[in-house]
Amino acid sequence: MNILTKIQSGTGQLALLIDPEKTKNEDLLRELIKKAEFAAIDFFFIGGSTVTRKEMETVVSFVKTHSTIPVVLFPGSSNQLSEHADALLFLNLLSGRNPDFLIGHHVSCAEEVLEMKIEVIPTSYLLIDGGKMTSVAYVSQTTPIPRENKSISLKTGIAGYLMGQKLTYFDAGSGALHSVPTQLIKELKEKIDTPVIVGGGIKSLEQIKAFKNAGANVIVIGNKIEENMDFLLDIEAYQKSSFRND
C-alpha cells in the first residue's frame, strides 16, 4: 500500500512530527521511536522551517534504520529531501502569496525529486491563525488565514482540489495556542472528496478524538511530544480504549 492510499484509508490516523533540528541526540531519538512504536503511531512526518539537508538526511536514515513506521517528508524548503524516505508531501502554501512557496522551491528541486525513488504527493498547505506568530509563518513571510474566516479557508481548500492537489493540509503551526477549527475540516469534506491532514496546537486526547470525528484522515502531533514525550504513553492507552471508538 502506498502512502497516499494509506492516508485515504481511514480517519483518526496519527503522525508524529520530528524536527531534525531538535532531535540531534541519538539516544533521545531512539527513545522517541521506541515510544512511538509502542503508541502505534501511523506515520513519522519529518521536517521543519530551517532544517539543513544534512540534518534531514541524518534523521530520516536513523528513523528508517530503527523503525518500520512509514517516513513522510514534510519539507520547509527545497533542500529538505532524502531518498531514504517513503514519501514526500510536495507542499503548495496556498494560504499565502509568496511565490517562493507557491512555485519557487518546487522549481529548484523538481529534477532531483523526479529522479528520487519515493512517492510524491501534491499537497495543498494552508496556514490557519493559531493565536501566535509561528516559525513557518515567519520563514515563509506569509500571513495565516484568520481563524474565524472559514469561508476563505474553504474556498482555498476547494481551489487546491480543483488544481489537482491530492491532499489538503491545515496547519496552525508549531506551538500554536489554538488548533484548527474542527468544523472547517467537516465542512470541507462535505464539499469535496479530499483526504485531510491537520496539525498545530494539538495537545490532548480530546482534540485528537474531535478531529477524528470531524473527518481528519491524519492528525499530526509535534510540539506536545517535544514538551512531554510521555504523552505517547497516553496515546497508546487511547489507541486501545473505547474512547477512541465512541
Kinemage of the C-alpha trace (Angstrom):
@kinemage 1
@onewidth
@group {chain A} dominant
@subgroup {mainchain}
@vectorlist {calphas} color= white
{ca met a 1} P 0.000 0.000 0.000
{ca asn a 2} L 1.419 3.392 -0.947
{ca ile a 3} L 1.346 6.305 1.478
{ca leu a 4} L -1.490 8.250 -0.176
{ca thr a 5} L -3.685 5.145 -0.193
{ca lys a 6} L -2.890 4.572 3.474
{ca ile a 7} L -3.788 8.177 4.313
{ca gln a 8} L -7.071 7.815 2.408
{ca ser a 9} L -7.885 4.520 4.113
{ca gly a 10} L -9.379 5.924 7.297
{ca thr a 11} L -9.793 8.799 9.740
{ca gly a 12} L -8.029 9.465 13.016
{ca gln a 13} L -4.614 8.172 11.953
{ca leu a 14} L -1.746 9.709 13.914
{ca ala a 15} L 1.528 11.204 12.730
{ca leu a 16} L 4.441 12.213 14.918
{ca leu a 17} L 6.250 15.295 13.598
{ca ile a 18} L 10.006 15.159 14.117
{ca asp a 19} L 12.035 18.344 13.669
{ca pro a 20} L 15.637 17.285 12.925
{ca glu a 21} L 16.967 20.492 14.493
{ca lys a 22} L 15.502 19.420 17.833
{ca thr a 23} L 16.398 15.717 17.713
{ca lys a 24} L 20.150 15.607 17.112
{ca asn a 25} L 20.751 13.392 20.158
{ca glu a 26} L 20.596 9.762 19.016
{ca asp a 27} L 19.607 8.444 22.432
{ca leu a 28} L 16.682 10.858 22.549
{ca leu a 29} L 15.651 9.947 19.026
{ca arg a 30} L 15.905 6.231 19.766
{ca glu a 31} L 13.647 6.651 22.824
{ca leu a 32} L 11.185 8.692 20.767
{ca ile a 33} L 10.986 5.980 18.114
{ca lys a 34} L 10.503 3.265 20.729
{ca lys a 35} L 7.607 5.096 22.388
{ca ala a 36} L 6.063 5.987 19.024
{ca glu a 37} L 6.011 2.316 18.054
{ca phe a 38} L 4.521 1.416 21.448
{ca ala a 39} L 1.820 4.050 20.825
{ca ala a 40} L 1.085 2.570 17.371
{ca ile a 41} L 1.742 5.851 15.575
{ca asp a 42} L 0.863 5.532 11.877
{ca phe a 43} L 3.445 7.879 10.334
{ca phe a 44} L 6.574 9.843 11.075
{ca phe a 45} L 6.488 13.284 9.446
{ca ile a 46} L 9.996 14.770 9.285
{ca gly a 47} L 10.803 18.418 8.588
{ca gly a 48} L 10.994 21.929 9.966
{ca ser a 49} L 11.222 25.558 8.984
{ca thr a 50} L 15.028 25.910 8.983
{ca val a 51} L 16.345 22.333 8.763
{ca thr a 52} L 19.511 21.697 6.728
{ca arg a 53} L 19.895 18.951 4.137
{ca lys a 54} L 22.412 17.118 6.316
{ca glu a 55} L 20.121 17.216 9.362
{ca met a 56} L 17.230 15.938 7.264
{ca glu a 57} L 19.148 13.042 5.751
{ca thr a 58} L 20.697 12.049 9.090
{ca val a 59} L 17.386 11.852 10.942
{ca val a 60} L 15.490 10.169 8.095
{ca ser a 61} L 18.185 7.490 7.772
{ca phe a 62} L 18.237 6.924 11.528
{ca val a 63} L 14.453 6.562 11.755
{ca lys a 64} L 14.316 4.199 8.776
{ca thr a 65} L 17.066 2.071 10.333
{ca his a 66} L 15.301 1.769 13.690
{ca ser a 67} L 11.608 1.624 12.758
{ca thr a 68} L 9.158 0.202 10.226
{ca ile a 69} L 6.725 3.113 10.615
{ca pro a 70} L 6.413 4.970 7.271
{ca val a 71} L 8.508 8.138 6.982
{ca val a 72} L 6.992 11.118 5.167
{ca leu a 73} L 8.977 14.249 4.318
{ca phe a 74} L 7.274 17.468 5.451
{ca pro a 75} L 9.718 19.991 3.989
{ca gly a 76} L 10.095 23.641 4.860
{ca ser a 77} L 12.294 24.308 1.837
{ca ser a 78} L 13.565 22.707 -1.363
{ca asn a 79} L 16.719 21.342 0.284
{ca gln a 80} L 14.861 19.230 2.856
{ca leu a 81} L 14.949 15.997 0.891
{ca ser a 82} L 16.084 12.437 1.465
{ca glu a 83} L 15.811 9.488 -0.883
{ca his a 84} L 15.522 7.181 2.135
{ca ala a 85} L 12.005 8.422 2.998
{ca asp a 86} L 8.848 6.640 1.874
{ca ala a 87} L 7.044 9.710 0.574
{ca leu a 88} L 7.276 13.457 0.104
{ca leu a 89} L 4.479 15.934 0.727
{ca phe a 90} L 5.044 18.315 -2.206
{ca leu a 91} L 3.595 21.334 -0.445
{ca asn a 92} L 1.933 24.327 -2.087
{ca leu a 93} L 1.466 27.078 0.501
{ca leu a 94} L -1.841 28.242 -0.957
{ca ser a 95} L -2.821 30.366 2.045
{ca gly a 96} L -0.008 32.823 1.231
{ca arg a 97} L 1.075 34.769 -1.805
{ca asn a 98} L 4.831 34.299 -1.563
{ca pro a 99} L 5.873 32.919 -4.980
{ca asp a 100} L 8.829 31.072 -3.440
{ca phe a 101} L 6.433 28.773 -1.585
{ca leu a 102} L 3.876 28.586 -4.387
{ca ile a 103} L 6.321 27.521 -7.112
{ca gly a 104} L 9.890 28.750 -6.466
{ca his a 105} L 11.108 25.955 -4.180
{ca his a 106} L 9.342 23.414 -6.372
{ca val a 107} L 11.264 24.503 -9.460
{ca ser a 108} L 14.548 24.416 -7.541
{ca cys a 109} L 14.184 20.757 -6.602
{ca ala a 110} L 11.990 19.479 -9.457
{ca glu a 111} L 14.575 17.434 -11.353
{ca glu a 112} L 16.001 15.903 -8.198
{ca val a 113} L 12.559 14.947 -6.894
{ca leu a 114} L 11.649 13.420 -10.250
{ca glu a 115} L 14.708 11.180 -10.070
{ca met a 116} L 14.155 10.108 -6.469
{ca lys a 117} L 12.530 6.718 -5.933
{ca ile a 118} L 9.958 7.902 -3.412
{ca glu a 119} L 6.244 8.641 -3.616
{ca val a 120} L 5.470 12.309 -4.292
{ca ile a 121} L 2.115 13.615 -3.041
{ca pro a 122} L 0.934 17.069 -4.278
{ca thr a 123} L -0.462 18.775 -1.174
{ca ser a 124} L -2.443 21.964 -0.574
{ca tyr a 125} L -0.879 23.507 2.520
{ca leu a 126} L -2.968 26.088 4.385
{ca leu a 127} L -1.795 28.013 7.422
{ca ile a 128} L -4.605 28.919 9.814
{ca asp a 129} L -4.054 31.534 12.509
{ca gly a 130} L -3.332 29.740 15.770
{ca gly a 131} L -3.080 32.781 18.016
{ca lys a 132} L 0.669 33.458 17.766
{ca met a 133} L 3.428 34.045 15.222
{ca thr a 134} L 4.822 30.643 14.246
{ca ser a 135} L 8.127 29.703 12.646
{ca val a 136} L 6.521 28.647 9.386
{ca ala a 137} L 4.665 31.968 9.034
{ca tyr a 138} L 7.839 33.932 9.791
{ca val a 139} L 10.126 31.936 7.489
{ca ser a 140} L 7.625 31.821 4.612
{ca gln a 141} L 6.792 35.526 5.085
{ca thr a 142} L 3.096 34.772 4.696
{ca thr a 143} L 0.053 35.681 6.754
{ca pro a 144} L -2.112 32.801 8.037
{ca ile a 145} L -5.795 32.778 7.153
{ca pro a 146} L -7.790 34.315 10.033
{ca arg a 147} L -9.155 31.563 12.244
{ca glu a 148} L -12.670 32.982 12.220
{ca asn a 149} L -12.830 33.405 8.428
{ca lys a 150} L -13.909 29.913 7.482
{ca ser a 151} L -15.074 30.997 4.030
{ca ile a 152} L -11.552 31.887 2.846
{ca ser a 153} L -10.178 28.599 4.190
{ca leu a 154} L -12.894 26.557 2.488
{ca lys a 155} L -12.528 28.329 -0.850
{ca thr a 156} L -8.743 27.951 -0.727
{ca gly a 157} L -9.047 24.238 0.010
{ca ile a 158} L -11.516 23.793 -2.844
{ca ala a 159} L -9.223 25.720 -5.204
{ca gly a 160} L -6.333 23.406 -4.358
{ca tyr a 161} L -8.539 20.394 -5.050
{ca leu a 162} L -9.603 21.793 -8.424
{ca met a 163} L -5.928 22.403 -9.255
{ca gly a 164} L -5.245 18.707 -8.773
{ca gln a 165} L -3.767 18.563 -5.276
{ca lys a 166} L -4.174 15.108 -3.727
{ca leu a 167} L -4.257 16.181 -0.063
{ca thr a 168} L -5.350 19.173 1.993
{ca tyr a 169} L -3.168 20.025 4.993
{ca phe a 170} L -4.496 22.530 7.548
{ca asp a 171} L -1.797 23.735 9.948
{ca ala a 172} L -1.995 26.172 12.842
{ca gly a 173} L 1.798 25.955 13.185
{ca ser a 174} L 4.132 24.523 15.797
{ca gly a 175} L 3.272 25.673 19.308
{ca ala a 176} L 0.007 27.313 18.248
{ca leu a 177} L -2.250 28.486 21.057
{ca his a 178} L -5.339 27.327 19.159
{ca ser a 179} L -5.716 24.368 16.830
{ca val a 180} L -7.563 24.425 13.509
{ca pro a 181} L -11.367 24.548 13.977
{ca thr a 182} L -12.831 21.060 13.602
{ca gln a 183} L -15.864 22.495 11.789
{ca leu a 184} L -13.590 23.643 8.966
{ca ile a 185} L -12.491 20.068 8.287
{ca lys a 186} L -16.043 18.751 8.471
{ca glu a 187} L -17.397 21.325 6.031
{ca leu a 188} L -14.546 20.907 3.527
{ca lys a 189} L -15.050 17.142 3.432
{ca glu a 190} L -18.764 17.656 2.869
{ca lys a 191} L -17.946 19.691 -0.249
{ca ile a 192} L -15.046 17.779 -1.829
{ca asp a 193} L -13.540 14.305 -1.703
{ca thr a 194} L -10.111 15.148 -0.312
{ca pro a 195} L -8.086 13.475 2.425
{ca val a 196} L -7.307 15.988 5.186
{ca ile a 197} L -4.244 16.293 7.397
{ca val a 198} L -4.386 18.626 10.405
{ca gly a 199} L -1.655 19.838 12.746
{ca gly a 200} L -0.635 22.585 15.118
{ca gly a 201} L -1.758 23.209 18.691
{ca ile a 202} L -2.967 19.641 19.292
{ca lys a 203} L -2.275 18.909 22.941
{ca ser a 204} L -4.912 16.491 24.220
{ca leu a 205} L -6.651 13.210 23.535
{ca glu a 206} L -9.950 15.093 23.418
{ca gln a 207} L -8.679 17.150 20.488
{ca ile a 208} L -7.483 14.028 18.698
{ca lys a 209} L -10.900 12.459 19.111
{ca ala a 210} L -12.661 15.626 17.903
{ca phe a 211} L -10.536 15.789 14.763
{ca lys a 212} L -11.191 12.122 14.050
{ca asn a 213} L -14.934 12.701 14.367
{ca ala a 214} L -14.665 15.722 12.057
{ca gly a 215} L -13.146 13.504 9.362
{ca ala a 216} L -9.433 14.263 9.572
{ca asn a 217} L -7.514 11.403 7.998
{ca val a 218} L -4.222 12.197 9.739
{ca ile a 219} L -3.699 14.167 12.953
{ca val a 220} L -0.167 15.494 13.433
{ca ile a 221} L 1.339 15.928 16.882
{ca gly a 222} L 4.689 17.618 17.351
{ca asn a 223} L 5.231 20.313 19.959
{ca lys a 224} L 3.319 18.428 22.654
{ca ile a 225} L 5.688 15.457 22.301
{ca glu a 226} L 8.715 17.757 22.365
{ca glu a 227} L 7.466 19.113 25.694
{ca asn a 228} L 6.387 15.764 27.120
{ca met a 229} L 7.427 12.569 25.348
{ca asp a 230} L 5.318 10.525 27.753
{ca phe a 231} L 2.220 11.874 26.017
{ca leu a 232} L 2.911 8.985 23.628
{ca leu a 233} L 2.060 6.645 26.511
{ca asp a 234} L -1.305 8.394 26.847
{ca ile a 235} L -1.807 7.901 23.109
{ca glu a 236} L -1.046 4.186 23.479
{ca ala a 237} L -3.805 3.917 26.090
{ca tyr a 238} L -6.134 5.936 23.838
{ca gln a 239} L -5.455 3.629 20.897
{ca lys a 240} L -6.641 0.663 22.952
{ca ser a 241} L -9.571 2.307 24.665
{ca ser a 242} L -13.243 2.566 23.831
{ca phe a 243} L -12.712 6.362 23.987
{ca arg a 244} L -11.184 6.189 20.509
{ca asn a 245} L -14.172 4.341 19.083
{ca asp a 246} L -17.022 6.185 20.781
